[in-house]
């Protein structure tokens, strides 16, 4: 009887990982990343075309639109390796291939696919995901931003809150309530909106981490008029589209969180092998060595939960539970790894000379955004029959 499991990556996936590594060594230097974090500027126009030249932005897009036509595992390999270098830059890439490409490939009209997908491949199109509102965050179905039909147009009015990269991204994927009289989850529509449309205004919000992937914004829509062709998926049927997008995004998010956790652990191990106290390297002390061993174990378990979920996607299997399990474990692991690694660095971890402080600040987002840890646990519990 032959075995049915294969935990090996293909030669092409190993080559992709190596390409990402060489790109990151050349472009994502510590000095450049620290400057992004310090200034909070948006690197979109600078870095996306460089990633596009290597096929990163087209990783999941079919060849007929100029993409690579890669699998979910291929995209996971790319985002995991990029996350080892920068959570912010990996997240920025996901604005294109996660929020944008996946939804348009699966739910877009032929005209939307023909317009947007080649632009995503070229690195000139990406999407800020305009979901959260002052009264609708974890309760995603509670959105109040209104989209009413007026002739051949939608007219959008309302506000969004905590939208990363909104003013820098060329397009917004806006979650709206198109039928205010329908049941809570049945009157939602998603619209593809030019971020510079008349009537849209932005207010920047200062943030603790993830400062290298664009600003954090509140958005006001003051009777913003967009054509009916902006509708993504069925009218009033956006809830299923929203769930599918979040399911895929949670796998992407888990990928770069796993990559960051691996790198933070490796960096702490390297530091523990150099720093001396009481006449020996601090990595020789059992308290330090066992802490780092535990972090490695937790990161490795998160990694294989991640790839199992990605594999299920490629088999065409719905994996709501597996995606949430992978996301919950990866994001919580990253938070723990970065917090515990600070103990290894001691006082140096509090200085800006070491990147662990940035990793710890960045990690805070992922137990909150795209489904908080509490929401993930609630979803998993319901799927377990509780």
N, C-alpha and C positions, 0 to 999 in steps of 0.2 A: 504494500500500500504506500503510495507516494504522498508526500506532504503537500498541503495546500497553501501554506503561509510563506510569504517572501518579504523579508524586512529590508531588502537591499534596494538602493536607488539605482536607476538606470545610468549607463555611461553619459547619456545626454543631460540628465539631472545633475550629475557630478560636475559636468562641464559648465552647466549653468551656475552652479554654486561657485565654481572657480572664477567665472566671468564676473559675478557680483563682487567677489572678494578683490579682484584686481581693480575693478571700477572704484570700489570704496576706498582702497588704499590710495588711489590717485586723486579722487575728488572729495571724499569725505574725511579730510584730514582733521586731527584734533583741534587745530587752530581755527579752521573754518567753522566747525561745529560749535566751538565755544563762542565764536563771534556771532553766529546765528542766535544762540541762546541769550547772549548778552543784549543784543539789539532788538530781538524779536521781529526782525524783518522777514519778509516772505521771499523764499528762494525759488519760487515756481518757475519763472522764466529762465532762470540760470541753470537749474538742475534737470528739469523735465526733458528738454531736448537732448541732453546728454544720455539720459536713460532711454529715451526713444531710439537713439542711434544704435543701442545695443539690443533692442527688441523688448525691453522690460515693459513698456507701456502697452505693447501688443500681445503680451504673453497669453491672454485668454481669448483674444479676438480671432475669429475665423480668417483663414488665408484670403478669402475673397474680398475682405475689407483691408487687406494689407497686414494682418496680424500673424502671429505664430501658430495659433490654434492649439495652444497647450492645455494641459489638464489642470484640475484643481490641485493635484499634487505638485505639478510644475510651478504654479503660482505660489504655493505654500513654501516650496524650496526657495524661491526668489525672495519672498517677504521675510522668511525666517533669517536668511543670511543677511539681508539688508538691515533687519532689526538688530543684528549683532553690532552694527556700526552706529545706527541712529534710529531711535523710535520715531522721531519727527519726520525724517525723510521717508521711512517705510510707510508711515501713515499718509504722507503726502501722495505717494504713489498709489495707495489704496483709494484715494479720492477719485482717481481715474479708473483703475481696473476693478474696484469694488463697487462703490456707489454708482458709478457711471456705466462702465462696460457691461457688467453682469446684468443689470436691470434692463439695459437696452437690447442686449442679445436675446434675453429671454422674453421680454414683454414689448419691445419696441415695434413700431410699424416698419415696413421696408424703407419708407422715406426717412424715418428717424435713424435707422441703422445706417443708411447710405450717407446721411449727413454727419452723424456724430462719430461713428466708429473709426473712419479713417483719420479724423482729427485727434481722437484719443491715441491712436497708433503714433501719430506725428508728434505727440507731446504738447499739443496746443489746446486740448480740451480736457478739463477735469471738472468735478462736481462737488460742491459743498452740499451736505445733506441737511436740509432745512426741515427738521422734525420737531425739536424741542421748543416749547413755548413756556411762558411764565406759569401757566397752569396745566401743562401737559409735558411731562418728562418721562418718568417710568410708566405712567398711564398714557401710552402713546395714542390710544384711541380717543383721548379727550381733546384732540386738537380743535381749535376754534377758528383758526385762520380760514377765511371764507373764500371760496371760488364760485362765483355765480356766472351762469351763462348769459351773455348779452349778444344776441345775433351769432356771429361766427367767432366770437371771442369769449375768453374767460376774464373776469374782473376779480382780482385778488385783493383782499383787505384783511388786515390783522397784523400780528407781530410774532417773531420768533426770538428765541433766546439761546445763548451759548452755542452759536454755530461757527465751528472752526473753519477758517479760510474763506468765509463768505464773500468778503470784499475783494479778495485776490483771485478766486476761482472765476473762470469765464461764465460758468453756468451754476444754477442752483437746482437741486432736486427737491421740490417743495411739496410737503404733505399738507393737503387742504381738506376742509369739509365742504363738499360740493352739494350735499343734500342735508340740510339742517333738520329735516323732519324724519329722517331715516333712523333706525336703531344705531347705537353708538358706533359699531364697527362696519356698518353697511353704507355709510354716506361719505366715504373718504375717496379722494382722487389725488393722484400724483401728477405733478406738472414739471416739465423741463423748461426752465426760465432763464433767459439771458440776465446775468447778474447786474448788468448796467441798464436795465429797462427803466424808463421814466416812472417815477413814483416809488422807487425803492431807495431807502436810506439806511445807513449803517452807523452804529455806535460801537466803537472798540471798547472791549473789556479787558483790563489787565489780568494776567493769569500767572499762576505759580510755575507751571511746567509746560512742556510741549511748545516751547516758544519758537522753535525752528520750523514749524509747518504752517506759518501764517497766523494772523490774529484771531482772536475770539470776539464774536460780534453779536449784538442784538440787531435785529432787522425789523424795519417797519415797512409794510406794504400799504400804500395809499392809493387804492383803486388802480392797481397795476394791471394793464391790459395786455394779455398774451393771446395768440391765436389758438383756436381749438386744436390745431395740430400739435400743440405742446402737451396734450394729454398723453401720459404714458400708461398703457394698459386700459382696462375698461372704465368707463365713467361710473362713479360711485363704487367701483370694485377694487379700490386701491389697498384695502386691508391685507388681502392675500399677497399682493405684490410687496407690500411693506414687510410682512413676515418673512417672505422668501429672501428679500434683500438683507434683512437683519441676520437671518440664518447664515448666509454666505459671508457677510461682513464679520460675524463672530469668529468664523474660522480664520479669516485673514488677520483679524486683530490678535487672535491666539498665536498666529505664526510669528509676528514680530515681537510679541511679548516673550515667547519662548527663546527667540534669538537673543533678545536683550538679557534675559535671565542667564543664558549660557555664557554670554560675554562677561556679565558682571561677576559671575562665579569664577570664571577663568582669571579675570583681572585680580580678584581678591586672593586667589590661590597664588598667583605670581607675586603679589605684594607680600603675602605671608612667607614666601620663600626667600625674600630679600631683607625684610625688616628684622633687626636683631634687638632683643631685650633679654636681660639676665643671662647674657653670654651665649645665646643661641637664637636661631631663626624662630620667629613666633609661630610658624607653621608646625614646629615640633611639639608645641604645647597641646595636650589632648583637647583642651577646651576649644582651641581654634581649629584643630584638624577635624574634630568631630562635627563642629558647626559647618565647616565647608563640605564635609562628606554628606551631611544631611541636605544641604542646599543642592548639591549635585544630584542626589537621588530624586528630590522633588522636581528638579528641572527635567531630568530624563523621563520621569513618569508623565509630566505635562507634554513633553515632546511627542511621545508615542500615542497619547490620547488625541493629540492634534492630527497626526498623520492617519490615524484610523478614521477620523471624521472626514478628512480630505479624500481618503480612499473610497468611503461610502458615497460621497458626491460623485466621484468618477464612475461608480457602479450604477448610478441613477437611482440610488436609494435615498428616500427622505431621511434626514438625520437631524431633526430638530433637537432631540435629546442629546445626541452625541456632540453636536455643535455647541450646545450650552455647557455640557460637561467639560469639553475641551477648553472653552473660553473661560469658564469659572476657574478651573484649575490653573490655567496658564496665567491669567491676570493676578490671581491671588498669590501664585508662586513668585511672579515678578515682584510684587509688592513686598513679600517676605524676603526674597533674595536681596533686594536693594537695601532694605532696612537692616537686615542682619549683617550684610557685608560692611555696612558702616562701622560695626563694632570692630571688624578686623583692622580697618584703617585708623581707628581711634580718632585723635584730634585732627589728623590730616584729612579725614573724610569730610570735615566741616569746611575745608578750604576750597577755593575755586581752582586750585592747582590739580585736583584729582576729579575725574568725571563721575565718581560714584554719587556725588551730591546731585548732579543733573539727572542721572538715571533714577534716583529716588524720587525727585520732583516729578519727572515725566511719568513714572509708574503710577502715581496717584490717579491719573485720569482714567485708567483702564478698569478700575473697580467701580467706576461711576458711569462712564460713557457707553453708549450702544447696548444698554442693559446692565444695570448695576449688579453687583454680586448678590444682593438680596433678591432682585428680580430673577436672576438666573436660578437661584436656589428655589424660588417659588415655582418657576416653570418646571424644573426638574422634579420637584415634589409632585406636581399635578400629573406629569407624565408617568410617574411611578404609582399613580392611583391614589394619592393622598389628597 
